């Protein structure tokens, strides 16, 4: 009797947890659909010409940390130089690269070392030199050469040199839409009641896309299975996750690949934390705390347009390292800011979004593994409830593919970036395989990330070698 009672308790818990997480994601999808419909309609009547022509457009600093990025550095700087905005500067931070990243940039853009007085508002590793181009065409390009300190340290170095009122943090391995700056700065200029402290932008996968001279020429579906799964994953995260959280005033994460911040608030909050591998999420949470603790009304909007195209890992080793780091970064941020957890002082972030990340982002893979272990034990003891097992399995599987299919269709209907029907069909087919072949890998990497964080105390960023856009698949 006791065994039966315990079994019913466990089954009820796992079923309740599954229903709760699915209900939350369904609600987020409904909110995202409403916001996406409204934003796409507004985009059709939005005009950016006055902003582009205005001499009063705020200066934006684009900061791109680079570590061993020799494969893609030239194309990416060319893409940044081609941004369509009246007043911006580009700061590429060579974070002690061991390859010839700096040398390739010097040769390609005719750079020379210049004298420069640096105001160290934020601590960072020693800056060895500032480089500017001899050509007027590249007068808004600055290269910082510094000792290696990690991405967060490189961003702090860029902030110490930045002249703009706003700054964009990007990954140097990414291709940015030429109109990204004007779309991202728009929420800062439109809001009157609350202070906009940051804005995130949509990120998509560039693998197998044709890129020439830093420009996205042709958009294709990745040839390899792993990057193709990440296309679906990014659609879910950016179109059906962050868009909804932004609307609900609970966004905790702006992707390190593309985000714009109020420089004054970011520096006042302490800049990027160098003792974490999740510096992008940690800064957003800390800036939100900074505003909430001073009782200043603020806002973090999200621009769902695909404004950034990044190279996704195509090997298990590199992808696993990335997901391990993401897990450790999430855990570290949630624990560092545990004061926010169910704290009404921090509003929606404290009462909803932070607990959501704890229960449904951090704990989800752990509970999934515990569920598998539980059923294996029950099966070994000869008391499996096969009907419950198969119902749960079918429910989880079909919810997953339905959710992914909606994410694919959301992106197609809103932006129509994949022009050929066979591309959409191929993505939908991948969505049917993803829960079986790709999701278990993510669960394993998340569990390994927990083990590395709590047991091994791992702090390293991990290597992210690039194939380069010309060879990206």
Secondary structure as the mmCIF struct_conf table of DSSP 4:
data_model
#
loop_
_struct_conf.conf_type_id
_struct_conf.id
_struct_conf.beg_label_comp_id
_struct_conf.beg_label_asym_id
_struct_conf.beg_label_seq_id
_struct_conf.end_label_comp_id
_struct_conf.end_label_asym_id
_struct_conf.end_label_seq_id
HELX_RH_AL_P HELX_RH_AL_P1 UNK A 2 UNK A 45
HELX_RH_AL_P HELX_RH_AL_P2 UNK A 49 UNK A 53
TURN_TY1_P TURN_TY1_P1 UNK A 55 UNK A 56
HELX_LH_PP_P HELX_LH_PP_P1 UNK A 57 UNK A 59
STRN STRN1 UNK A 60 UNK A 66
BEND BEND1 UNK A 67 UNK A 68
TURN_TY1_P TURN_TY1_P2 UNK A 70 UNK A 72
HELX_RH_AL_P HELX_RH_AL_P3 UNK A 73 UNK A 81
TURN_TY1_P TURN_TY1_P3 UNK A 82 UNK A 82
BEND BEND2 UNK A 86 UNK A 87
STRN STRN2 UNK A 88 UNK A 95
BEND BEND3 UNK A 96 UNK A 96
BEND BEND4 UNK A 98 UNK A 100
HELX_RH_AL_P HELX_RH_AL_P4 UNK A 101 UNK A 109
TURN_TY1_P TURN_TY1_P4 UNK A 110 UNK A 110
STRN STRN3 UNK A 111 UNK A 114
BEND BEND5 UNK A 121 UNK A 122
BEND BEND6 UNK A 125 UNK A 125
HELX_LH_PP_P HELX_LH_PP_P2 UNK A 126 UNK A 126
STRN STRN4 UNK A 127 UNK A 133
BEND BEND7 UNK A 134 UNK A 135
HELX_RH_3T_P HELX_RH_3T_P1 UNK A 136 UNK A 138
TURN_TY1_P TURN_TY1_P5 UNK A 139 UNK A 140
STRN STRN5 UNK A 141 UNK A 146
HELX_RH_AL_P HELX_RH_AL_P5 UNK A 151 UNK A 161
BEND BEND8 UNK A 164 UNK A 165
STRN STRN6 UNK A 166 UNK A 171
TURN_TY1_P TURN_TY1_P6 UNK A 172 UNK A 173
STRN STRN7 UNK A 174 UNK A 176
TURN_TY1_P TURN_TY1_P7 UNK A 178 UNK A 179
HELX_RH_AL_P HELX_RH_AL_P6 UNK A 180 UNK A 190
BEND BEND9 UNK A 193 UNK A 194
STRN STRN8 UNK A 195 UNK A 205
TURN_TY1_P TURN_TY1_P8 UNK A 207 UNK A 208
STRN STRN9 UNK A 210 UNK A 212
TURN_TY1_P TURN_TY1_P9 UNK A 213 UNK A 214
STRN STRN10 UNK A 215 UNK A 218
BEND BEND10 UNK A 223 UNK A 224
HELX_RH_AL_P HELX_RH_AL_P7 UNK A 225 UNK A 237
HELX_RH_PI_P HELX_RH_PI_P1 UNK A 238 UNK A 242
HELX_RH_AL_P HELX_RH_AL_P8 UNK A 243 UNK A 247
TURN_TY1_P TURN_TY1_P10 UNK A 248 UNK A 249
TURN_TY1_P TURN_TY1_P11 UNK A 256 UNK A 257
STRN STRN11 UNK A 258 UNK A 262
HELX_RH_AL_P HELX_RH_AL_P9 UNK A 263 UNK A 268
TURN_TY1_P TURN_TY1_P12 UNK A 269 UNK A 270
BEND BEND11 UNK A 271 UNK A 271
TURN_TY1_P TURN_TY1_P13 UNK A 274 UNK A 275
BEND BEND12 UNK A 277 UNK A 277
HELX_RH_AL_P HELX_RH_AL_P10 UNK A 279 UNK A 293
TURN_TY1_P TURN_TY1_P14 UNK A 294 UNK A 295
STRN STRN12 UNK A 298 UNK A 310
HELX_LH_PP_P HELX_LH_PP_P3 UNK A 311 UNK A 313
BEND BEND13 UNK A 315 UNK A 315
HELX_RH_AL_P HELX_RH_AL_P11 UNK A 316 UNK A 336
TURN_TY1_P TURN_TY1_P15 UNK A 337 UNK A 337
HELX_RH_3T_P HELX_RH_3T_P2 UNK A 338 UNK A 340
TURN_TY1_P TURN_TY1_P16 UNK A 341 UNK A 342
HELX_RH_3T_P HELX_RH_3T_P3 UNK A 344 UNK A 346
HELX_RH_AL_P HELX_RH_AL_P12 UNK A 347 UNK A 348
HELX_RH_PI_P HELX_RH_PI_P2 UNK A 349 UNK A 353
HELX_RH_AL_P HELX_RH_AL_P13 UNK A 354 UNK A 356
HELX_RH_PI_P HELX_RH_PI_P3 UNK A 357 UNK A 362
HELX_RH_AL_P HELX_RH_AL_P14 UNK A 363 UNK A 380
TURN_TY1_P TURN_TY1_P17 UNK A 381 UNK A 382
HELX_RH_AL_P HELX_RH_AL_P15 UNK A 386 UNK A 415
BEND BEND14 UNK A 420 UNK A 420
HELX_RH_AL_P HELX_RH_AL_P16 UNK A 421 UNK A 437
TURN_TY1_P TURN_TY1_P18 UNK A 438 UNK A 438
HELX_RH_AL_P HELX_RH_AL_P17 UNK A 439 UNK A 454
TURN_TY1_P TURN_TY1_P19 UNK A 455 UNK A 455
BEND BEND15 UNK A 456 UNK A 456
TURN_TY1_P TURN_TY1_P20 UNK A 469 UNK A 471
#
